[in-house]
């Protein structure tokens, strides 16, 4: 039986995962990569890069404000100034999660490509996305 060439086989192209923008660094960059790797490779569009970067930054800021608010909820018999910061970041996170379909409602909306098999990312893919080019 003759061997079939790889070009003759019908492989669905694997969607390239989004890479974080160069100006995203540190924990925000790691969070961006984690979010991208937890979704199907074709879940995000290239135009989502900056929204995802903003989401990662906002989520980290919300977490910091939450920690500060837990440390001292009352300052001089008034609510801590961190309350307003936490509320603003929380609204931003919820809004961006809705836009990026990262909330429960977005997960249940199944596009035509949802039937494709999910490709589990490996550590080399993770390292390649976290590493900054240049």
C-alpha positions as a printed NumPy array, in Angstrom:
array([[  0.   ,   0.   ,   0.   ],
       [  1.532,   3.331,  -1.011],
       [  2.294,   5.91 ,   1.615],
       [  0.057,   9.017,   1.691],
       [  1.935,  12.295,   1.742],
       [  1.264,  14.75 ,   4.544],
       [ -0.04 ,  17.29 ,   2.021],
       [ -2.692,  14.826,   0.871],
       [ -4.052,  14.375,   4.383],
       [ -6.98 ,  16.555,   5.406],
       [ -5.807,  18.372,   8.531],
       [ -7.722,  21.287,   9.938],
       [ -5.329,  24.193,  10.416],
       [ -4.518,  24.904,  14.046],
       [ -5.378,  28.451,  15.003],
       [ -2.441,  30.435,  16.326],
       [ -2.901,  31.59 ,  19.889],
       [ -2.815,  35.271,  20.679],
       [  0.484,  36.638,  21.905],
       [  0.535,  39.324,  24.591],
       [  1.506,  42.815,  23.426],
       [  5.105,  43.846,  24.119],
       [  4.087,  46.535,  26.589],
       [  2.384,  43.97 ,  28.84 ],
       [  4.868,  42.787,  31.452],
       [  5.144,  40.914,  34.722],
       [  2.076,  39.377,  36.341],
       [ -0.268,  40.931,  33.779],
       [  1.606,  39.154,  30.987],
       [  1.42 ,  35.827,  32.832],
       [ -2.296,  36.306,  33.453],
       [ -2.868,  37.13 ,  29.765],
       [ -1.112,  33.902,  28.753],
       [ -3.071,  31.828,  31.282],
       [ -6.369,  33.184,  29.958],
       [ -5.366,  32.519,  26.342],
       [ -4.158,  28.998,  27.123],
       [ -7.341,  28.087,  29.   ],
       [ -9.49 ,  28.844,  25.949],
       [ -9.744,  27.005,  22.654],
       [ -7.066,  28.194,  20.2  ],
       [ -9.737,  29.771,  17.972],
       [-11.742,  31.391,  20.795],
       [-10.112,  34.822,  20.641],
       [ -9.747,  37.019,  17.566],
       [ -6.568,  39.025,  16.844],
       [ -8.545,  42.178,  17.615],
       [ -9.04 ,  40.927,  21.205],
       [ -5.364,  41.386,  22.126],
       [ -5.699,  44.855,  23.613],
       [ -8.968,  44.061,  25.393],
       [ -7.341,  40.999,  26.929],
       [ -4.327,  43.046,  28.007],
       [ -6.626,  45.622,  29.579],
       [ -8.61 ,  42.83 ,  31.254],
       [ -5.431,  41.332,  32.763],
       [ -4.304,  44.715,  34.108],
       [ -7.767,  45.511,  35.492],
       [ -8.059,  42.114,  37.161],
       [ -4.704,  42.56 ,  38.898],
       [ -5.662,  46.088,  40.001],
       [ -8.996,  44.794,  41.323],
       [ -7.21 ,  42.065,  43.277],
       [ -4.794,  44.59 ,  44.798],
       [ -7.64 ,  46.922,  45.774],
       [ -9.494,  43.974,  47.31 ],
       [ -6.447,  43.036,  49.402],
       [ -5.987,  46.643,  50.594],
       [ -9.674,  46.916,  51.402],
       [ -9.542,  43.719,  53.469],
       [ -6.539,  45.06 ,  55.413],
       [ -8.306,  48.262,  56.425],
       [-11.974,  48.569,  55.462],
       [-12.456,  51.642,  57.686],
       [-10.085,  54.631,  57.793],
       [-10.812,  57.511,  60.179],
       [-14.358,  56.224,  60.727],
       [-15.052,  56.336,  56.952],
       [-14.955,  53.667,  54.273],
       [-11.456,  53.142,  52.938],
       [-10.529,  55.035,  49.733],
       [ -9.737,  51.595,  48.299],
       [-13.48 ,  50.899,  48.172],
       [-14.002,  53.31 ,  45.269],
       [-10.943,  51.915,  43.465],
       [-12.162,  48.354,  43.968],
       [-15.663,  49.218,  42.713],
       [-14.304,  50.897,  39.569],
       [-11.933,  48.005,  38.778],
       [-14.674,  45.462,  39.471],
       [-16.969,  47.187,  36.955],
       [-14.157,  47.255,  34.406],
       [-13.379,  43.557,  34.916],
       [-17.035,  42.556,  34.585],
       [-17.515,  44.693,  31.484],
       [-14.401,  43.361,  29.743],
       [-15.24 ,  39.77 ,  30.728],
       [-18.633,  40.221,  29.085],
       [-17.069,  41.672,  25.916],
       [-14.521,  38.866,  25.721],
       [-17.163,  36.225,  26.548],
       [-15.232,  35.089,  29.618],
       [-18.356,  35.062,  31.771],
       [-20.685,  32.044,  32.167],
       [-23.103,  33.297,  29.496],
       [-20.269,  33.544,  26.961],
       [-19.076,  30.029,  27.714],
       [-22.487,  28.568,  26.893],
       [-22.762,  30.28 ,  23.526],
       [-21.324,  27.648,  21.215],
       [-20.188,  28.861,  17.806],
       [-19.937,  26.446,  14.878],
       [-16.243,  25.88 ,  15.663],
       [-16.962,  24.68 ,  19.211],
       [-17.139,  21.064,  18.083],
       [-13.447,  21.026,  17.205],
       [-11.228,  19.16 ,  19.597],
       [ -9.541,  21.319,  22.208],
       [ -5.763,  21.183,  21.922],
       [ -4.147,  21.127,  25.348],
       [ -1.272,  23.604,  25.441],
       [  2.142,  22.3  ,  26.41 ],
       [  4.799,  24.023,  28.497],
       [  6.817,  25.065,  25.434],
       [  3.811,  26.904,  24.035],
       [  3.329,  28.63 ,  27.414],
       [  6.994,  29.666,  27.563],
       [  6.865,  30.927,  23.973],
       [  3.898,  33.156,  24.719],
       [  5.317,  34.543,  27.967],
       [  8.738,  35.307,  26.45 ],
       [  9.001,  38.767,  25.   ],
       [ 10.325,  39.018,  21.464],
       [ 13.433,  41.08 ,  20.901]])
